[in-house]
């Protein structure tokens, strides 16, 4: 009897061990829970470290450590362009390399407009070059110019390397004014500058737009200023920077003979526009008690104030937003940094902290010796060979050139000009070197 009871006990112990092993094996093979769609679609660039062995759901504490268990998918870092990443994943065929610009739908492109007449061909091409050097999203260039310059613009842009031409498309438009006297508009200030006032009327299929003067340089991706459109509230339809940071020494606060926005006016050299809102808004004005549509307001407004304005279309924009302040979003001076911000002493705090994001070389400072710091930046971007290393062929030569400008007030603060462009170059380096040759082979 004792032998039978011992055998029965051993049999029970064996059955219990077998059952325990089966339960452990079944728990180890259980499928991990699916991740949320948003998290699963994000690109995995830097996998988070996980324990060497991760118990499956329902695994018993006493399960044998030798049993191999399947790991759940690792959480992936959120991407800045989650929606675009999902679109890319859907559009890419199996086996095709990941190319963000190739699959981005046209409605998600950045739209950049410029008006170039007279001798502004080279200056405009350098501005467009600065835009594509650092951009991530694809850009649609809208170039308004005289008939004599159209062939040269088209020729020069098509000669850029394929690695850059795939990042943009361009359209060239004639200079046109839908209301009033075209010759009067054309000579309002600088050649053709008043064309910007008519962009909402001409570009009817464009929702939002970034307009810049020809003498603007981007020192960081255009994507970053484009994101400011998201900060508009329900009534805002355009964004500009102040004309001056100190009203007491500002031009508008001292000399203007017409209404202007705020305490120091705004500068229109860099202007974000929600064209859809502009086209649908009735603007308050000083001519009639009811509102006027954008196109209907331009010529009467010009006729009323033409003897009082000095800076042409910029003055007209100041008058419009004086009567409609709720329609304007004002962004910091680092997005429209001009010689005024440093030639009498540094007075743009945002640039001191963050660095210059968009450089505006007005007053012809790219082409004379009055502000050598501005000229050095212009020439560095103009002369940069597209395929060269950014640090070796742009950043280091810039540092050397800045040493020759320390006798000027702008040249005494080189970190203001270099801080943002250094960050931009580091991001570009990490993207092309660390990511491209990393374990995940991200493109």
C-alpha positions in Angstrom: 0.0 0.0 0.0 2.8 2.4 0.8 4.4 1.8 -2.6 1.0 2.4 -4.3 0.5 5.7 -2.4 4.0 6.8 -3.2 3.5 6.1 -6.9 0.2 8.0 -6.9 1.9 11.0 -5.3 4.7 11.0 -7.8 2.2 10.7 -10.7 0.3 13.7 -9.3 3.5 15.7 -9.0 4.4 14.8 -12.6 1.0 15.8 -13.9 1.2 19.1 -11.9 4.6 19.9 -13.4 3.4 19.0 -16.9 0.4 21.3 -16.5 2.5 24.1 -15.2 4.9 23.8 -18.1 2.0 23.8 -20.6 0.5 26.9 -19.0 3.8 28.7 -19.1 4.5 27.7 -22.7 1.0 28.9 -23.7 1.5 32.2 -21.9 4.8 32.7 -23.7 3.2 32.2 -27.1 0.3 34.6 -26.5 0.2 37.4 -29.0 1.1 40.9 -27.5 -1.7 43.5 -27.5 -1.8 45.7 -30.6 -0.4 49.2 -30.3 -2.6 52.2 -31.0 -2.6 53.1 -34.7 -0.9 56.5 -34.1 1.9 55.0 -32.1 2.4 52.1 -34.5 2.7 54.3 -37.5 5.5 56.5 -36.1 8.9 55.9 -37.7 11.3 54.1 -35.3 14.6 56.0 -35.3 16.0 55.4 -31.7 14.5 52.2 -30.3 14.0 52.3 -26.5 16.0 49.8 -24.5 13.9 46.8 -23.2 14.7 44.0 -20.8 16.3 41.0 -22.2 13.3 38.8 -21.4 9.8 40.2 -21.1 7.0 38.0 -19.6 4.1 37.5 -21.9 0.6 38.4 -20.7 -0.7 36.0 -18.1 2.7 34.3 -17.5 3.0 32.6 -14.2 5.5 33.9 -11.7 7.0 30.4 -11.3 7.4 29.7 -15.0 10.8 28.3 -16.0 13.3 31.1 -17.1 14.4 28.9 -19.9 11.1 29.2 -21.7 11.5 31.7 -24.6 8.8 34.3 -24.7 7.9 36.8 -27.5 8.6 40.4 -26.8 5.8 43.0 -27.3 6.5 45.7 -29.9 8.7 48.4 -28.5 7.0 51.8 -28.1 8.3 54.2 -30.8 9.0 57.9 -30.3 6.3 60.2 -31.6 7.2 61.9 -35.0 6.7 65.6 -35.6 4.8 64.8 -38.9 2.6 61.9 -37.8 -0.1 62.5 -40.4 2.5 62.8 -43.2 4.3 59.6 -41.9 1.0 57.7 -42.2 0.5 59.0 -45.7 4.0 58.0 -46.7 3.5 54.5 -45.4 0.3 54.1 -47.4 1.7 55.5 -50.6 5.0 53.6 -50.6 5.1 50.3 -52.4 6.8 47.3 -50.9 10.5 47.5 -51.5 10.5 51.2 -52.4 12.8 53.6 -50.4 11.1 56.0 -48.0 11.1 59.4 -49.7 9.1 62.0 -47.9 8.9 64.6 -50.7 7.9 62.0 -53.3 4.7 61.0 -51.6 3.6 64.2 -49.9 0.2 65.3 -51.4 0.3 68.8 -53.0 -2.2 70.1 -50.4 0.5 69.6 -47.8 3.3 71.5 -49.6 4.6 74.8 -48.4 3.7 77.7 -50.8 6.4 80.4 -51.1 5.9 83.6 -53.2 8.3 86.2 -54.3 8.2 89.2 -56.6 11.3 90.0 -58.6 11.8 92.8 -61.1 14.8 94.8 -62.4 18.2 93.5 -61.2 16.8 91.1 -58.5 17.5 87.8 -60.4 20.6 86.7 -58.4 19.2 87.9 -55.1 16.0 85.9 -55.6 17.9 82.8 -56.6 20.0 82.9 -53.5 16.8 83.3 -51.4 15.3 80.3 -53.1 18.5 78.4 -52.6 18.5 79.1 -48.8 14.9 77.8 -48.7 15.7 74.4 -50.3 19.0 73.8 -48.5 17.3 73.1 -45.2 13.7 72.4 -46.0 12.0 69.1 -45.1 8.6 69.4 -46.8 8.2 70.0 -50.5 7.9 73.7 -51.6 5.9 75.2 -54.4 7.6 78.4 -55.5 5.4 81.1 -57.0 7.7 83.6 -58.8 6.2 86.8 -60.1 8.5 88.5 -62.5 8.9 90.5 -65.8 8.8 88.7 -69.1 12.6 89.3 -69.7 13.5 87.4 -66.5 11.3 84.3 -67.0 13.6 82.3 -69.2 16.6 82.8 -66.9 14.7 81.9 -63.7 13.5 78.7 -65.4 17.0 77.8 -66.7 18.8 78.5 -63.4 16.3 76.5 -61.3 16.4 73.5 -63.6 20.3 73.4 -63.4 20.2 72.6 -59.7 21.2 69.1 -58.7 18.4 66.4 -58.7 18.7 66.0 -54.9 17.4 69.5 -54.5 15.1 69.9 -57.5 13.0 67.1 -56.2 12.3 69.2 -53.1 10.4 71.9 -55.0 8.4 72.8 -58.0 8.1 76.3 -59.5 5.6 78.4 -61.4 6.4 81.7 -63.0 3.7 84.4 -63.3 3.6 87.7 -65.1 3.2 91.0 -63.2 -0.5 91.8 -63.2 -2.8 94.1 -61.2 -6.5 93.4 -61.3 -7.7 96.9 -60.3 -6.5 100.4 -60.9 -3.7 101.7 -63.1 -1.0 98.9 -63.6 1.8 101.5 -64.2 0.8 103.4 -61.1 0.9 100.2 -59.0 4.2 99.1 -60.5 5.9 102.3 -59.5 4.3 102.5 -56.1 7.6 101.7 -54.3 10.3 99.3 -55.5 9.7 97.8 -58.9 6.6 95.5 -58.8 6.5 95.3 -55.0 2.8 96.1 -54.9 2.2 92.8 -56.6 2.1 91.1 -53.2 -1.2 93.0 -52.5 -2.9 91.0 -55.3 -1.7 87.5 -54.3 -5.0 86.5 -52.7 -6.8 87.4 -56.0 -4.3 85.7 -58.3 -3.6 82.5 -56.4 -7.2 81.4 -56.0 -6.3 77.7 -55.6 -3.8 78.3 -52.8 -5.0 78.2 -49.2 -2.0 79.6 -47.3 1.1 81.4 -48.5 4.5 82.7 -47.2 5.5 85.8 -49.0 9.1 87.1 -48.7 11.1 89.9 -50.3 13.9 89.0 -52.6 16.5 90.1 -50.0 15.5 87.4 -47.5 17.6 84.4 -46.4 16.3 81.4 -44.5 18.8 80.2 -41.8 16.6 77.3 -40.7 13.9 75.2 -42.4 11.0 77.0 -44.0 8.9 74.4 -42.3 9.4 76.1 -39.0 8.0 79.5 -39.9 5.2 77.7 -41.8 4.1 76.1 -38.5 3.2 79.6 -37.2 0.0 79.3 -39.2 -1.2 76.9 -36.6 -1.0 79.6 -34.0 -3.6 81.8 -35.7 -6.8 82.2 -33.8 -10.2 82.2 -35.4 -10.0 85.8 -36.7 -6.3 86.1 -37.7 -5.5 85.8 -41.4 -2.0 87.2 -41.7 1.3 87.4 -39.7 4.1 89.9 -39.8 6.9 91.1 -37.5 7.1 94.6 -35.9 8.8 97.3 -37.9 10.7 98.2 -34.8 11.1 96.9 -31.3 11.5 100.4 -29.7 8.6 102.7 -30.6 10.5 105.8 -29.5 13.0 105.4 -32.3 10.8 103.6 -34.8 10.0 105.2 -38.2 6.2 104.9 -38.1 5.9 106.3 -34.5 8.0 109.3 -35.4 7.2 110.1 -39.1 4.1 108.4 -40.4 1.3 110.6 -41.7 -1.2 107.8 -41.9 -2.7 105.2 -39.6 -0.4 102.2 -38.8 -0.7 99.0 -36.8 0.2 99.0 -33.1 2.8 101.3 -31.6 5.5 100.9 -34.1 3.9 99.4 -37.3 4.7 96.1 -39.0 7.2 95.2 -41.7 5.9 93.3 -44.7 9.2 91.8 -46.0 8.2 88.4 -44.4 4.4 87.8 -44.4 2.4 84.7 -43.7 -1.1 84.7 -45.2 -4.2 82.5 -45.0 -5.5 83.4 -48.4 -8.8 81.6 -47.9 -9.7 83.8 -44.9 -8.5 86.9 -46.7 -10.8 86.2 -49.7 -13.8 85.6 -47.5 -13.4 88.5 -45.0 -15.1 91.9 -45.1 -12.6 94.4 -43.9 -13.4 97.5 -41.8 -12.1 100.7 -43.4 -12.1 104.5 -43.3 -14.0 104.9 -46.6 -17.5 103.4 -46.0 -19.3 102.3 -42.9 -19.7 98.7 -44.1 -16.9 96.2 -44.8 -15.1 95.8 -48.1 -13.7 92.6 -49.7 -9.9 92.6 -50.1 -9.8 93.3 -53.8 -12.5 96.0 -53.6 -10.6 97.8 -50.9 -7.1 98.1 -52.4 -7.5 100.9 -55.0 -9.8 103.2 -53.0 -7.5 102.8 -50.1 -4.5 103.8 -52.2 -6.4 106.8 -53.7 -7.2 108.1 -50.3 -3.7 107.8 -48.8 -1.3 107.9 -51.8 0.0 111.4 -50.9 0.7 110.3 -47.3 2.5 106.9 -47.8 6.3 106.5 -48.1 6.8 102.8 -48.1 4.2 101.9 -50.7 2.4 98.5 -50.2 3.8 98.1 -46.7 2.1 101.4 -45.7 -1.2 100.2 -47.2 -0.9 96.9 -45.2 -0.3 98.9 -42.0 -3.4 101.0 -42.7 -5.5 97.9 -43.3 -4.5 96.2 -40.1 -4.8 99.5 -38.1 -8.6 99.2 -38.8 -8.6 95.4 -38.5 -6.1 94.6 -35.7 -7.9 91.4 -34.7 -6.9 90.0 -38.1 -3.1 90.1 -37.6 -0.8 87.7 -35.7 2.5 89.4 -34.8 5.5 87.0 -34.7 8.9 87.8 -33.1 11.7 89.8 -34.8 13.9 86.7 -35.2 11.7 85.8 -38.2 12.4 89.1 -39.9 15.8 90.2 -38.7 17.0 93.4 -40.3 20.0 95.8 -39.9 17.9 98.0 -37.7 18.0 95.2 -35.0 21.8 95.5 -34.5 23.3 98.6 -36.3 22.4 100.8 -33.3 22.9 98.1 -30.7 21.2 94.8 -30.3 17.5 95.2 -29.8 15.9 91.9 -30.8 15.8 89.7 -27.6 14.3 86.7 -29.4 17.3 86.6 -31.7 19.7 86.9 -28.8 18.1 83.8 -27.2 17.2 81.7 -30.2 19.4 83.1 -33.0 18.2 84.7 -36.3 15.8 82.5 -38.1 15.0 84.6 -41.2 17.5 87.3 -42.3 16.2 90.4 -44.1 18.9 92.3 -45.8 17.0 95.4 -46.7 18.7 98.7 -47.7 20.9 96.8 -50.1 23.3 95.6 -47.4 24.1 92.4 -49.3 25.8 94.4 -52.0 27.7 97.2 -50.2 30.1 97.4 -47.2 27.8 99.1 -44.7 26.9 95.8 -42.9 29.6 93.2 -43.7 27.9 90.7 -41.4 24.8 90.6 -43.6 27.0 90.5 -46.7 29.0 87.6 -45.4 25.9 85.5 -44.9 24.6 86.3 -48.3 27.9 85.4 -50.1 28.3 82.2 -48.0 24.9 80.9 -49.2 25.4 82.2 -52.8 28.8 80.5 -53.2 28.0 77.3 -51.4 28.3 74.3 -53.8 25.1 72.3 -53.4 26.7 68.9 -52.9 29.5 70.0 -50.4 29.5 69.5 -46.7 27.6 72.3 -44.9 30.1 72.6 -42.0 33.2 72.6 -44.1 32.0 74.8 -47.0 29.6 77.2 -45.3 29.8 77.2 -41.5 33.5 77.3 -40.9 34.1 80.0 -43.7 31.4 82.1 -42.1 33.1 82.0 -38.8 36.3 83.3 -40.4 34.5 86.0 -42.3 32.7 87.2 -39.1 36.2 87.8 -37.5 36.6 90.6 -40.1 33.3 92.3 -39.1 34.0 92.8 -35.3 34.5 96.5 -35.9 30.7 96.9 -36.6 28.0 96.7 -34.0 26.3 93.8 -35.9 29.6 92.0 -36.1 30.1 92.1 -32.4 27.3 89.6 -31.8 28.2 86.8 -34.3 26.4 84.2 -32.1 23.1 85.8 -33.0 23.7 85.1 -36.6 25.3 81.7 -36.2 23.2 80.1 -33.4 20.2 79.0 -35.5 22.2 78.1 -38.6 24.5 75.9 -36.5 21.4 74.1 -35.1 20.0 73.7 -38.6 23.3 72.2 -39.9 23.6 69.8 -37.0 20.1 68.5 -37.7 20.9 68.1 -41.4 24.1 66.2 -40.5 22.3 63.9 -38.1 19.6 63.2 -40.6 22.0 62.3 -43.5 24.8 60.6 -41.5 23.4 59.1 -38.3 20.0 58.1 -39.7 21.0 57.1 -43.2 23.8 54.8 -42.1 22.1 53.7 -38.8 20.7 50.2 -38.1 17.2 51.1 -39.4 18.4 52.6 -42.7 15.9 55.5 -42.5 15.8 57.8 -45.5 
